[in-house]
């Protein structure tokens, strides 16, 4: 099952809106087939593994990271494929909460006389499938907020100098995280100040995530790298309903996808924006700021994971903070996260945190 999980992780960021399922087929102590959901979401991991195994799948045990599907979508049900292949036993990490599946796949296997074992490495599987599960259970993608800062939580000097606070290896890992998410998201301030590309570089991959920019008034520079590349790499702009029609037309002409959401006292309705991104097929979003957007997402309870890269330098109180104001008057009201991992990264420190459950 650990091998199946590792296979599934290879597809993260490439298979939305589907989950990235890993599957390993074992017969008489030998691996005869392995697979992961293909880019674009099909074929599913089970189908890939069965195709590799061929006739050797008969009598084998299938280790699958998520309950095999039982409904007809753009591919036949994986439960039926396992039955037809003559698999003798199926071990699954977790059941699928999708109401189209939700126990039906396992029931179909059992009805065909196949032994089914559930719950093997289920916690690891839930972490790997967090994006897919978030959309099914909450209607919005999983959101990871990245912060790269000095020891004292600053992202730039008082004059705005920020390149580079963290080292080359930390930046390479950030590109790896971009590749494992369906989309990279920033606020309008970051888009204006940095003129970023928000792409994956230096990893030898042609796959690129969707770029998402939140801009209430759509007052982004039309002569920018994002605008120039919108026809070749997806660019989605989330804006308010009152955005200027001429700007809407200009961005559409450049190839951007426009998504209108409501507004609140502090700007765009971020909860509605996340729901819209989930409805559009995204399951995993990597937010790289800036400080105002990061604080707003934390305040709205929309951040599921924090990835921090901390450098061994101090910039002082006059430097720019990593986050904007949160308005936290009492510690009990502050967003809390649980530490998952920490390690040294070539002179910097990486720390990964996950949202602490209520009462946790």
The 8 nearest C-alpha neighbors of each residue, nearest first, counted from 0:
[[1, 3, 2, 62, 4, 63, 64, 120],
 [2, 0, 4, 3, 5, 120, 6, 123],
 [1, 3, 5, 0, 4, 6, 23, 21],
 [4, 2, 21, 0, 22, 6, 1, 5],
 [5, 3, 7, 1, 6, 2, 21, 64],
 [4, 6, 2, 8, 7, 3, 1, 9],
 [7, 5, 21, 3, 4, 8, 9, 35],
 [6, 8, 21, 20, 4, 19, 9, 5],
 [7, 9, 5, 10, 11, 6, 4, 127],
 [10, 8, 7, 6, 11, 5, 35, 19],
 [9, 11, 8, 19, 13, 7, 12, 14],
 [12, 10, 179, 8, 13, 9, 19, 180],
 [11, 13, 180, 179, 181, 178, 14, 10],
 [14, 12, 38, 10, 11, 15, 39, 181],
 [13, 15, 40, 39, 38, 17, 12, 16],
 [16, 14, 17, 281, 13, 280, 282, 40],
 [15, 17, 280, 281, 282, 14, 18, 40],
 [18, 16, 15, 40, 14, 19, 131, 39],
 [19, 17, 131, 20, 128, 14, 15, 16],
 [18, 20, 7, 36, 10, 11, 14, 17],
 [21, 19, 7, 44, 36, 35, 64, 18],
 [20, 22, 7, 35, 3, 6, 44, 64],
 [21, 23, 63, 3, 34, 45, 62, 44],
 [22, 24, 33, 62, 3, 61, 32, 25],
 [25, 23, 61, 32, 31, 60, 30, 33],
 [26, 24, 30, 60, 29, 59, 31, 28],
 [27, 25, 59, 29, 28, 60, 30, 31],
 [26, 28, 29, 25, 59, 30, 58, 60],
 [27, 29, 26, 25, 30, 31, 59, 60],
 [28, 30, 26, 25, 27, 31, 24, 32],
 [31, 29, 25, 24, 32, 26, 28, 23],
 [32, 30, 52, 24, 25, 29, 55, 26],
 [33, 31, 52, 48, 24, 51, 23, 30],
 [32, 34, 48, 23, 22, 24, 51, 47],
 [33, 35, 48, 44, 47, 22, 21, 45],
 [36, 34, 44, 21, 7, 20, 6, 37],
 [35, 37, 44, 43, 19, 20, 40, 41],
 [36, 38, 41, 40, 42, 35, 39, 43],
 [39, 37, 14, 13, 40, 36, 41, 10],
 [38, 40, 14, 41, 13, 37, 15, 17],
 [41, 39, 14, 17, 38, 37, 36, 15],
 [42, 40, 43, 37, 39, 36, 38, 74],
 [41, 43, 37, 36, 46, 40, 47, 44],
 [44, 42, 36, 41, 46, 45, 37, 47],
 [43, 45, 35, 36, 34, 47, 20, 21],
 [44, 46, 48, 47, 22, 43, 49, 77],
 [45, 47, 49, 43, 44, 48, 50, 42],
 [46, 48, 34, 44, 50, 45, 49, 51],
 [49, 47, 33, 34, 32, 51, 45, 50],
 [50, 48, 52, 46, 51, 47, 53, 45],
 [51, 49, 47, 53, 48, 52, 46, 32],
 [50, 52, 32, 48, 49, 53, 47, 33],
 [53, 51, 32, 49, 31, 55, 56, 50],
 [52, 54, 50, 55, 51, 49, 56, 84],
 [53, 55, 56, 57, 52, 84, 49, 85],
 [54, 56, 52, 57, 53, 31, 59, 26],
 [57, 55, 59, 54, 52, 86, 53, 84],
 [58, 56, 85, 86, 55, 59, 84, 54],
 [57, 59, 87, 86, 85, 56, 26, 60],
 [60, 58, 26, 86, 56, 25, 57, 87],
 [61, 59, 88, 25, 89, 24, 87, 86],
 [60, 62, 24, 89, 23, 90, 63, 88],
 [61, 63, 90, 23, 22, 0, 91, 89],
 [62, 64, 22, 91, 65, 21, 61, 90],
 [63, 65, 92, 91, 21, 20, 4, 124],
 [66, 64, 93, 63, 92, 91, 94, 95],
 [65, 67, 94, 95, 91, 93, 68, 104],
 [68, 66, 78, 77, 104, 65, 69, 105],
 [67, 69, 77, 76, 104, 100, 70, 78],
 [68, 70, 104, 76, 100, 78, 103, 77],
 [71, 69, 76, 68, 72, 99, 100, 75],
 [70, 72, 75, 76, 74, 73, 69, 68],
 [73, 71, 74, 70, 75, 76, 69, 68],
 [72, 74, 71, 75, 41, 42, 76, 70],
 [73, 75, 72, 71, 76, 42, 41, 43],
 [76, 74, 71, 77, 72, 73, 70, 79],
 [77, 75, 69, 70, 68, 78, 79, 71],
 [76, 78, 80, 68, 67, 79, 81, 75],
 [77, 79, 67, 81, 76, 80, 104, 69],
 [78, 80, 82, 77, 76, 81, 83, 69],
 [81, 79, 77, 83, 82, 78, 84, 76],
 [80, 82, 84, 78, 79, 83, 86, 77],
 [83, 81, 79, 85, 80, 84, 86, 78],
 [82, 84, 80, 85, 81, 79, 86, 78],
 [83, 85, 81, 82, 86, 57, 56, 80],
 [86, 84, 57, 82, 83, 58, 87, 81],
 [85, 87, 58, 57, 59, 84, 81, 88],
 [88, 86, 58, 113, 59, 60, 85, 114],
 [87, 89, 60, 114, 113, 86, 115, 61],
 [88, 90, 61, 115, 60, 62, 114, 116],
 [91, 89, 116, 62, 115, 117, 61, 63],
 [92, 90, 63, 117, 64, 93, 65, 62],
 [91, 93, 119, 118, 121, 64, 120, 65],
 [94, 92, 65, 118, 121, 91, 66, 117],
 [93, 95, 66, 65, 96, 101, 102, 92],
 [94, 96, 101, 66, 97, 65, 100, 93],
 [97, 95, 101, 98, 94, 135, 100, 132],
 [96, 98, 99, 100, 95, 101, 135, 136],
 [99, 97, 101, 100, 96, 95, 135, 102],
 [98, 100, 97, 70, 101, 69, 103, 68],
 [99, 101, 103, 98, 97, 69, 68, 102],
 [102, 100, 96, 95, 98, 97, 103, 99],
 [103, 101, 105, 104, 100, 106, 94, 95],
 [104, 102, 106, 100, 105, 101, 107, 69],
 [103, 105, 69, 107, 106, 68, 67, 102],
 [104, 106, 108, 102, 107, 103, 109, 66],
 [107, 105, 103, 109, 108, 104, 110, 102],
 [106, 108, 110, 104, 105, 109, 103, 111],
 [109, 107, 105, 111, 106, 113, 110, 78],
 [108, 110, 113, 112, 106, 111, 107, 105],
 [109, 111, 107, 112, 108, 106, 113, 105],
 [112, 110, 108, 109, 113, 107, 82, 106],
 [113, 111, 109, 110, 114, 108, 87, 82],
 [114, 112, 109, 87, 88, 108, 111, 115],
 [113, 115, 88, 89, 109, 112, 87, 116],
 [116, 114, 89, 90, 88, 113, 117, 109],
 [115, 117, 90, 91, 89, 114, 118, 119],
 [118, 116, 91, 119, 90, 92, 93, 115],
 [117, 119, 92, 121, 93, 120, 91, 116],
 [118, 120, 92, 121, 117, 91, 90, 0],
 [121, 119, 123, 92, 122, 118, 124, 0],
 [120, 122, 92, 124, 118, 119, 93, 123],
 [123, 121, 125, 124, 120, 126, 92, 93],
 [122, 124, 126, 121, 125, 120, 127, 4],
 [123, 125, 121, 127, 122, 126, 128, 92],
 [126, 124, 122, 128, 127, 123, 129, 121],
 [125, 127, 129, 123, 124, 128, 122, 130],
 [126, 128, 124, 125, 129, 123, 8, 4],
 [127, 129, 125, 131, 126, 130, 124, 132],
 [130, 128, 126, 132, 127, 131, 125, 133],
 [131, 129, 282, 141, 283, 133, 132, 140],
 [130, 132, 134, 133, 282, 18, 128, 129],
 [133, 131, 129, 135, 130, 134, 136, 128],
 [134, 132, 130, 136, 137, 131, 135, 140],
 [133, 135, 138, 139, 140, 131, 137, 132],
 [136, 134, 132, 133, 138, 137, 97, 131],
 [135, 137, 133, 134, 132, 138, 96, 97],
 [138, 136, 133, 134, 139, 135, 132, 140],
 [137, 139, 134, 135, 274, 136, 277, 133],
 [138, 140, 277, 134, 274, 273, 137, 133],
 [141, 139, 282, 134, 283, 277, 130, 133],
 [140, 142, 130, 283, 133, 282, 303, 284],
 [141, 143, 284, 302, 303, 285, 140, 283],
 [142, 144, 304, 285, 305, 303, 286, 302],
 [145, 143, 286, 305, 285, 306, 304, 287],
 [146, 144, 306, 287, 307, 305, 286, 143],
 [145, 147, 307, 148, 306, 308, 144, 321],
 [148, 146, 308, 307, 309, 145, 154, 165],
 [147, 149, 154, 153, 309, 152, 146, 310],
 [148, 150, 310, 153, 152, 151, 312, 309],
 [149, 151, 313, 311, 152, 312, 310, 309],
 [152, 150, 149, 313, 153, 314, 315, 148],
 [151, 153, 149, 148, 150, 321, 320, 154],
 [154, 152, 320, 148, 149, 321, 319, 151],
 [155, 153, 148, 321, 319, 320, 161, 149],
 [156, 154, 161, 159, 319, 160, 153, 318],
 [155, 157, 318, 159, 160, 158, 319, 314],
 [156, 158, 318, 159, 317, 319, 155, 160],
 [159, 157, 156, 160, 155, 318, 319, 161],
 [160, 158, 156, 155, 157, 161, 319, 318],
 [159, 161, 155, 156, 158, 162, 157, 163],
 [160, 162, 155, 163, 164, 159, 154, 156],
 [163, 161, 164, 160, 155, 165, 154, 159],
 [162, 164, 161, 165, 166, 160, 167, 155],
 [165, 163, 162, 161, 310, 149, 148, 166],
 [164, 166, 310, 163, 169, 347, 147, 167],
 [167, 165, 169, 168, 170, 164, 163, 347],
 [166, 168, 170, 169, 171, 165, 345, 163],
 [167, 169, 171, 170, 166, 172, 345, 344],
 [170, 168, 172, 171, 167, 166, 344, 165],
 [169, 171, 173, 167, 168, 172, 166, 174],
 [172, 170, 168, 174, 173, 169, 167, 175],
 [173, 171, 175, 169, 174, 170, 168, 176],
 [172, 174, 170, 176, 175, 171, 177, 169],
 [173, 175, 177, 171, 199, 172, 176, 178],
 [176, 174, 172, 178, 173, 177, 179, 171],
 [175, 177, 173, 179, 178, 174, 172, 180],
 [176, 178, 174, 180, 175, 179, 173, 183],
 [177, 179, 175, 176, 180, 12, 199, 174],
 [180, 178, 12, 11, 176, 177, 175, 181],
 [181, 179, 12, 283, 177, 182, 178, 284],
 [180, 182, 12, 283, 208, 284, 281, 209],
 [181, 183, 209, 208, 284, 180, 210, 285],
 [182, 184, 285, 210, 286, 284, 211, 209],
 [183, 185, 211, 286, 212, 285, 210, 287],
 [186, 184, 288, 212, 287, 286, 189, 289],
 [185, 187, 213, 188, 212, 189, 292, 289],
 [186, 188, 190, 214, 189, 213, 191, 212],
 [189, 187, 191, 190, 186, 192, 289, 185],
 [188, 190, 192, 191, 187, 289, 186, 193],
 [191, 189, 187, 194, 188, 193, 192, 195],
 [190, 192, 188, 189, 194, 193, 187, 219],
 [193, 191, 189, 190, 194, 188, 195, 187],
 [192, 194, 195, 190, 189, 191, 188, 196],
 [193, 195, 190, 191, 192, 223, 224, 196],
 [196, 194, 193, 197, 190, 224, 225, 189],
 [195, 197, 198, 225, 224, 194, 228, 210],
 [198, 196, 195, 210, 183, 199, 184, 225],
 [197, 199, 196, 207, 200, 208, 177, 174],
 [200, 198, 174, 207, 178, 177, 201, 197],
 [201, 199, 202, 198, 174, 203, 204, 171],
 [200, 202, 203, 199, 171, 174, 204, 175],
 [203, 201, 204, 200, 199, 175, 174, 171],
 [202, 204, 201, 205, 200, 199, 206, 175],
 [205, 203, 206, 202, 199, 200, 201, 207],
 [204, 206, 207, 203, 199, 202, 200, 178],
 [207, 205, 204, 208, 178, 13, 199, 12],
 [206, 208, 198, 199, 205, 209, 178, 232],
 [209, 207, 182, 181, 210, 183, 178, 198],
 [208, 210, 182, 233, 234, 181, 183, 211],
 [211, 209, 234, 183, 182, 235, 184, 233],
 [212, 210, 184, 235, 236, 234, 183, 209],
 [211, 213, 236, 185, 186, 184, 237, 187],
 [214, 212, 237, 186, 187, 236, 238, 215],
 [215, 213, 217, 187, 238, 216, 237, 212],
 [214, 216, 238, 239, 217, 267, 213, 266],
 [217, 215, 242, 218, 214, 238, 239, 243],
 [218, 216, 214, 219, 215, 238, 242, 246],
 [219, 217, 216, 220, 214, 246, 215, 187],
 [218, 220, 217, 221, 191, 187, 214, 190],
 [221, 219, 222, 223, 218, 191, 226, 190],
 [220, 222, 223, 226, 219, 250, 249, 227],
 [223, 221, 220, 226, 224, 227, 225, 219],
 [224, 222, 226, 225, 221, 220, 227, 194],
 [223, 225, 227, 226, 196, 228, 194, 195],
 [226, 224, 223, 228, 227, 196, 229, 195],
 [225, 227, 223, 229, 224, 228, 221, 253],
 [226, 228, 224, 225, 229, 223, 222, 253],
 [229, 227, 225, 231, 226, 230, 232, 224],
 [228, 230, 254, 226, 234, 232, 231, 255],
 [231, 229, 254, 228, 232, 253, 233, 255],
 [230, 232, 228, 229, 233, 254, 227, 234],
 [233, 231, 229, 230, 228, 234, 207, 209],
 [234, 232, 209, 229, 210, 235, 231, 230],
 [235, 233, 210, 255, 229, 211, 209, 256],
 [236, 234, 256, 211, 255, 257, 210, 212],
 [237, 235, 257, 212, 211, 213, 258, 256],
 [238, 236, 258, 213, 259, 214, 257, 212],
 [237, 239, 215, 259, 214, 217, 216, 213],
 [240, 238, 215, 241, 259, 260, 242, 261],
 [239, 241, 259, 242, 260, 261, 238, 262],
 [242, 240, 239, 243, 216, 215, 238, 244],
 [241, 243, 216, 240, 239, 217, 244, 238],
 [242, 244, 246, 245, 241, 247, 216, 217],
 [245, 243, 247, 246, 248, 242, 241, 249],
 [246, 244, 248, 247, 243, 249, 250, 242],
 [247, 245, 249, 248, 244, 243, 250, 217],
 [246, 248, 244, 245, 250, 249, 251, 243],
 [247, 249, 251, 245, 246, 250, 252, 244],
 [250, 248, 246, 252, 251, 247, 245, 253],
 [249, 251, 253, 252, 247, 248, 255, 246],
 [250, 252, 248, 254, 255, 253, 249, 247],
 [253, 251, 249, 250, 254, 248, 255, 247],
 [252, 254, 250, 251, 255, 229, 226, 249],
 [253, 255, 230, 251, 229, 252, 250, 256],
 [256, 254, 234, 251, 250, 235, 229, 253],
 [255, 257, 235, 236, 234, 254, 251, 258],
 [256, 258, 236, 235, 237, 255, 259, 251],
 [257, 259, 237, 236, 238, 260, 256, 235],
 [258, 260, 238, 239, 240, 237, 257, 261],
 [261, 259, 239, 272, 238, 240, 271, 268],
 [262, 260, 268, 239, 267, 240, 263, 259],
 [261, 263, 267, 268, 266, 239, 260, 264],
 [262, 264, 266, 265, 268, 267, 261, 269],
 [263, 265, 266, 262, 267, 268, 261, 269],
 [266, 264, 263, 267, 262, 268, 295, 269],
 [267, 265, 263, 262, 264, 268, 215, 269],
 [266, 268, 262, 269, 263, 215, 261, 239],
 [267, 269, 262, 271, 261, 270, 263, 272],
 [270, 268, 272, 271, 267, 273, 296, 299],
 [269, 271, 273, 272, 268, 274, 301, 299],
 [272, 270, 274, 269, 268, 273, 275, 260],
 [271, 273, 269, 275, 270, 274, 260, 268],
 [274, 272, 276, 270, 275, 139, 271, 269],
 [273, 275, 139, 271, 277, 272, 276, 138],
 [276, 274, 278, 272, 273, 277, 271, 279],
 [277, 275, 279, 273, 278, 274, 281, 272],
 [276, 278, 139, 281, 274, 280, 279, 140],
 [277, 279, 275, 280, 276, 274, 281, 138],
 [280, 278, 276, 277, 281, 275, 16, 274],
 [279, 281, 16, 277, 278, 15, 282, 276],
 [282, 280, 277, 276, 16, 15, 279, 283],
 [281, 283, 140, 130, 131, 141, 16, 277],
 [284, 282, 180, 130, 141, 181, 140, 281],
 [285, 283, 182, 142, 180, 183, 181, 143],
 [286, 284, 183, 143, 184, 142, 182, 180],
 [285, 287, 184, 144, 183, 288, 185, 143],
 [288, 286, 145, 185, 184, 144, 289, 285],
 [289, 287, 185, 293, 290, 292, 286, 186],
 [288, 290, 189, 292, 291, 186, 293, 287],
 [289, 291, 322, 323, 293, 321, 288, 292],
 [290, 292, 323, 294, 293, 289, 295, 322],
 [291, 293, 295, 294, 289, 290, 288, 186],
 [294, 292, 290, 296, 288, 295, 291, 289],
 [293, 295, 297, 291, 323, 292, 296, 322],
 [294, 296, 298, 292, 297, 293, 299, 291],
 [297, 295, 299, 293, 301, 298, 294, 302],
 [298, 296, 294, 300, 299, 295, 302, 301],
 [297, 299, 295, 296, 300, 294, 325, 334],
 [298, 300, 296, 297, 301, 295, 270, 269],
 [301, 299, 297, 298, 302, 296, 334, 303],
 [300, 302, 296, 299, 297, 303, 142, 270],
 [303, 301, 142, 297, 300, 304, 296, 143],
 [302, 304, 354, 142, 353, 143, 141, 301],
 [305, 303, 353, 143, 352, 302, 354, 144],
 [304, 306, 144, 352, 143, 351, 145, 307],
 [307, 305, 351, 145, 350, 144, 146, 352],
 [306, 308, 146, 350, 349, 147, 145, 309],
 [307, 309, 147, 349, 348, 146, 148, 347],
 [308, 310, 348, 148, 149, 347, 150, 147],
 [311, 309, 347, 149, 165, 150, 312, 148],
 [312, 310, 150, 149, 347, 309, 313, 346],
 [311, 313, 149, 150, 310, 314, 151, 164],
 [314, 312, 150, 149, 151, 315, 311, 153],
 [315, 313, 318, 156, 153, 312, 149, 151],
 [316, 314, 317, 318, 313, 151, 153, 156],
 [315, 317, 318, 314, 319, 320, 153, 151],
 [316, 318, 315, 157, 319, 156, 314, 320],
 [319, 317, 157, 156, 316, 315, 314, 155],
 [318, 320, 155, 153, 154, 157, 156, 321],
 [321, 319, 153, 322, 154, 152, 318, 323],
 [320, 322, 153, 154, 290, 152, 148, 319],
 [323, 321, 290, 320, 294, 293, 291, 324],
 [322, 324, 291, 290, 294, 325, 320, 321],
 [323, 325, 326, 294, 322, 291, 327, 295],
 [326, 324, 327, 294, 298, 323, 295, 297],
 [325, 327, 324, 328, 298, 333, 329, 323],
 [326, 328, 325, 329, 333, 332, 330, 324],
 [329, 327, 326, 330, 332, 333, 331, 325],
 [330, 328, 331, 332, 327, 333, 326, 334],
 [331, 329, 333, 332, 328, 327, 334, 335],
 [330, 332, 329, 333, 334, 328, 327, 335],
 [331, 333, 330, 329, 327, 334, 328, 335],
 [332, 334, 330, 331, 327, 335, 329, 328],
 [335, 333, 332, 297, 336, 298, 300, 354],
 [336, 334, 355, 333, 354, 337, 356, 353],
 [335, 337, 354, 355, 353, 352, 338, 334],
 [338, 336, 353, 352, 355, 354, 339, 335],
 [337, 339, 352, 340, 351, 353, 336, 350],
 [340, 338, 352, 351, 337, 353, 341, 350],
 [341, 339, 351, 350, 338, 342, 352, 349],
 [340, 342, 350, 349, 351, 348, 339, 343],
 [343, 341, 349, 348, 344, 350, 340, 347],
 [342, 344, 348, 347, 349, 345, 346, 341],
 [345, 343, 347, 348, 346, 169, 349, 342],
 [344, 346, 347, 343, 168, 166, 169, 348],
 [345, 347, 344, 343, 348, 310, 166, 311],
 [348, 346, 310, 344, 309, 345, 343, 311],
 [349, 347, 343, 309, 344, 308, 342, 350],
 [350, 348, 308, 342, 341, 307, 343, 344],
 [349, 351, 341, 307, 340, 306, 348, 308],
 [352, 350, 306, 340, 339, 305, 338, 341],
 [351, 353, 338, 305, 337, 339, 304, 336],
 [354, 352, 304, 336, 337, 303, 355, 305],
 [355, 353, 336, 303, 304, 337, 356, 335],
 [354, 356, 336, 337, 335, 359, 353, 357],
 [355, 357, 359, 358, 354, 336, 335, 337],
 [358, 356, 359, 355, 354, 335, 334, 336],
 [357, 359, 356, 355, 335, 331, 354, 336],
 [358, 356, 357, 355, 337, 335, 336, 354]]
